[in-house]
Amino acid sequence: MTSLDVGLTRLWTVAGRLFEGFERIDRWFKGILPKGLYARALFIIIAPMVILQSVVAFVFMERHWNTVTRRLSAAVVQDIAAVIDFRKGFPQEHDYAELRRIAQERLGLVVDFLPITEMPPLGPKPFFSLLDQALSEELRKQIARPFWIDTVGRSNLVEIRIQLNDAVMRVFARRNAAYASNSEIFLLWMVGTSLVLITVAILFLRNQIRPILRLTEAVENFGKGRDVPNLRARGAQEVRRAAVAFLEMKARVERTIDQRTTMLAGVSHDLRTVLTRFKLALALIDDSPETDALKKDIDEMSRMLEAYLAFARGDSGEPSAPTDMAAFLEELKTDAERHGHRTTVQFHGYPVATVRPDAFKRCLGNLVSNAARFAAAIAITGHRDHRYMTITVDDDGPGIPPNRRDDVFKPFLRLDDARNQDEAGSGLGLAIARDIARSHGGDVMLGDSPMGGLRASVRIPV
C-alpha cells in the first residue's frame, strides 16, 4: 500500500468519524426538540427572539454598561485621589474642615479621617459585582494604597476606606456617580417587551393551531367510523384547503358506500324473491329425499346471501355510542355456554368504549363462533388502557398454521385444513370481523393461544 493510499484511508476514516459525530448531534438535537406543532411554532418564534435579546443585552452590557461604569468609577477615584493630594498640601490643618467642605460641595464626596486601624473585614460580594470590580481596579491603579469598599450596605451610597500614612480616610460617594444605574431600566424594558411579544405569539398561535387540531380529531373520528359533525374550513389558507379536501373525500366515501348499499339492497330483494318462490314451489311438492336436499340448499343460499350482504354493507350506517364492553362479553359467554362450550370472561380497566354496538358485537360474535366450531373451551379477556381497548378470544382447538393466518382474512376463502372450513359457512366470518375492526380504526390479529389453540385479538383505539 502506497503512502497515497494510506493518506486516503485515514482521510476516509476521519470523514466517517465526523459524519457519525454529526449524526449523533443531530439525533440529540431532534430528541430535545418539542414534538407538537404548537410547541415547535412557539420555539421557532421564541428562540430567535431570545437569541436576539441575549445578543443585544450582551453587547449593551459589554460595550455600554461596562464602559460607562468603568469611566464613572475612574472619575470618582480621580476625585478621591485629588482629595488625598490636597490633604498632603495642607498638613498644618488638623480637622481638615475646609477640605471636607470643598469635597462635599464641589466633588459630591463626604470625607472623614479616622484613626489608623485595621481595615474592616470584607463584606458579602454582590451577585453582579461590576461596580466592585471597576472601583477596585481604579483604586489599585490610581491610588495604590490599601483600601476597603462596600457597595452593598447602603443602597444609594458607596463607602470607600483608604489607609494613609497617619489616618484612614473614609469617603461616601453617591452610587449613581460611579455606576450606570439606568441599565436596569433597559433590561426591565427589554424583558417586559419580550414577555408581551411572547404572550401575543402564544395567543395567536393557539388560534392558528386550533383548526388543525379540530381537523385531526375529525380525521381520527372518521377513521374510527364515528360521526364528524359541524366541521367547517377555518384557519389559515393551507388549513382551509386541507379541511375542504377532507370534507370532499368524506363525501365521496360516504356516497360510494351509499351507492353500494343501495345496489346490494336491490340485489338482495331480487334474490330473496326468487328464493321465496323456490320455497313455495317446494312446499307444494310432496316430501322426499330430493325435496329435503333442495330445501337445505335454499336455506344455505339464504345464509350465504345474508353473509355476503353483511360483508359488503359493513354496518356502516350505524351511529357510534358509548357501550359497556363487559356486558357485551357476558352476552357472548352466555351464547357460547348455551351451545355447550366452557367459557370464561374477564375484563380489566374501564369497560365503556365508544363503538358501533351492533357492528362490534357482530365482530366479536364471529370470533367466538369461529372458536366454538373447533374448541370445547373458550376464554374471553378484555383490557383497556388510556389508548387502546384489546379483547382476546382464546380456545383449545387445533388452531391455524402461522403461514396461513393471513389467508383466512381473505373474503370467500375457505382453507381445506383450517378452522374456518365449514360446510354451512361462506368463508366471510373473519373477513367481516377484520373489516368491522378496521372501520373502528383498529385491527384483528391471530396468534398462538396459551390454551393450545388459536388466539384472536381485537384492538381498537379509545
C-alpha positions, 0 to 999 in steps of 0.5 A, spaced: 500 500 500 502 506 497 503 512 502 497 515 497 493 510 499 494 510 506 493 518 506 486 516 503 484 511 508 485 515 514 482 521 510 476 516 509 476 514 516 476 521 519 470 523 514 466 517 517 468 519 524 465 526 523 459 524 519 457 519 525 459 525 530 454 529 526 449 524 526 449 523 533 448 531 534 443 531 530 439 525 533 440 529 540 438 535 537 431 532 534 430 528 541 430 535 545 426 538 540 418 539 542 414 534 538 407 538 537 406 543 532 404 548 537 410 547 541 415 547 535 411 554 532 412 557 539 420 555 539 421 557 532 418 564 534 421 564 541 428 562 540 430 567 535 427 572 539 431 570 545 437 569 541 436 576 539 435 579 546 441 575 549 445 578 543 443 585 544 443 585 552 450 582 551 453 587 547 449 593 551 452 590 557 459 589 554 460 595 550 455 600 554 454 598 561 461 596 562 464 602 559 460 607 562 461 604 569 468 603 568 469 611 566 464 613 572 468 609 577 475 612 574 472 619 575 470 618 582 477 615 584 480 621 580 476 625 585 478 621 591 485 621 589 485 629 588 482 629 595 488 625 598 493 630 594 490 636 597 490 633 604 498 632 603 498 640 601 495 642 607 498 638 613 498 644 618 490 643 618 488 638 623 480 637 622 481 638 615 474 642 615 475 646 609 477 640 605 471 636 607 467 642 605 470 643 598 469 635 597 462 635 599 460 641 595 464 641 589 466 633 588 459 630 591 464 626 596 463 626 604 470 625 607 472 623 614 479 621 617 479 616 622 484 613 626 489 608 623 486 601 624 485 595 621 481 595 615 474 592 616 473 585 614 470 584 607 463 584 606 458 579 602 460 580 594 454 582 590 451 577 585 453 582 579 459 585 582 461 590 576 461 596 580 466 592 585 470 590 580 471 597 576 472 601 583 477 596 585 481 596 579 481 604 579 483 604 586 489 599 585 491 603 579 490 610 581 491 610 588 495 604 590 494 604 597 490 599 601 483 600 601 476 597 603 469 598 599 462 596 600 457 597 595 452 593 598 450 596 605 447 602 603 443 602 597 444 609 594 451 610 597 458 607 596 463 607 602 470 607 600 476 606 606 483 608 604 489 607 609 494 613 609 500 614 612 497 617 619 489 616 618 484 612 614 480 616 610 473 614 609 469 617 603 461 616 601 460 617 594 453 617 591 452 610 587 449 613 581 456 617 580 460 611 579 455 606 576 450 606 570 444 605 574 439 606 568 441 599 565 436 596 569 431 600 566 433 597 559 433 590 561 426 591 565 424 594 558 427 589 554 424 583 558 417 586 559 417 587 551 419 580 550 414 577 555 408 581 551 411 579 544 411 572 547 404 572 550 401 575 543 405 569 539 402 564 544 395 567 543 395 567 536 398 561 535 393 557 539 388 560 534 392 558 528 393 551 531 386 550 533 383 548 526 388 543 525 387 540 531 379 540 530 381 537 523 385 531 526 380 529 531 375 529 525 380 525 521 381 520 527 373 520 528 372 518 521 377 513 521 374 510 527 367 510 523 364 515 528 360 521 526 364 528 524 359 533 525 359 541 524 366 541 521 367 547 517 374 550 513 377 555 518 384 557 519 389 559 515 389 558 507 393 551 507 388 549 513 382 551 509 384 547 503 386 541 507 379 541 511 375 542 504 379 536 501 377 532 507 370 534 507 370 532 499 373 525 500 368 524 506 363 525 501 365 521 496 366 515 501 360 516 504 356 516 497 360 510 494 358 506 500 351 509 499 351 507 492 353 500 494 348 499 499 343 501 495 345 496 489 346 490 494 339 492 497 336 491 490 340 485 489 338 482 495 330 483 494 331 480 487 334 474 490 330 473 496 324 473 491 326 468 487 328 464 493 321 465 496 318 462 490 323 456 490 320 455 497 313 455 495 314 451 489 317 446 494 312 446 499 307 444 494 311 438 492 310 432 496 316 430 501 322 426 499 329 425 499 330 430 493 325 435 496 329 435 503 336 436 499 333 442 495 330 445 501 337 445 505 340 448 499 335 454 499 336 455 506 344 455 505 343 460 499 339 464 504 345 464 509 350 465 504 346 471 501 345 474 508 353 473 509 355 476 503 350 482 504 353 483 511 360 483 508 359 488 503 354 493 507 359 493 513 354 496 518 356 502 516 350 506 517 350 505 524 351 511 529 357 510 534 355 510 542 358 509 548 357 501 550 359 497 556 364 492 553 363 487 559 356 486 558 357 485 551 362 479 553 357 476 558 352 476 552 357 472 548 359 467 554 352 466 555 351 464 547 357 460 547 355 456 554 348 455 551 351 451 545 355 447 550 362 450 550 366 452 557 367 459 557 370 464 561 370 472 561 374 477 564 375 484 563 380 489 566 380 497 566 374 501 564 369 497 560 365 503 556 368 504 549 365 508 544 363 503 538 358 501 533 354 496 538 351 492 533 357 492 528 362 490 534 358 485 537 357 482 530 365 482 530 366 479 536 360 474 535 364 471 529 370 470 533 367 466 538 363 462 533 369 461 529 372 458 536 366 454 538 366 450 531 373 447 533 374 448 541 370 445 547 373 451 551 373 458 550 376 464 554 374 471 553 379 477 556 378 484 555 383 490 557 383 497 556 388 502 557 388 510 556 389 508 548 387 502 546 381 497 548 384 489 546 379 483 547 382 476 546 378 470 544 382 464 546 380 456 545 383 449 545 382 447 538 387 445 533 388 452 531 391 455 524 398 454 521 402 461 522 403 461 514 396 461 513 393 466 518 393 471 513 389 467 508 383 466 512 382 474 512 381 473 505 373 474 503 370 467 500 376 463 502 375 457 505 382 453 507 381 445 506 385 444 513 383 450 517 378 452 522 374 456 518 372 450 513 365 449 514 360 446 510 354 451 512 359 457 512 361 462 506 368 463 508 366 471 510 366 470 518 373 473 519 373 477 513 367 481 516 370 481 523 377 484 520 373 489 516 368 491 522 375 492 526 378 496 521 372 501 520 373 502 528 380 504 526 383 498 529 385 491 527 384 483 528 390 479 529 391 471 530 396 468 534 398 462 538 393 461 544 396 459 551 390 454 551 393 450 545 389 453 540 388 459 536 388 466 539 384 472 536 385 479 538 381 485 537 384 492 538 381 498 537 383 505 539 379 509 545 
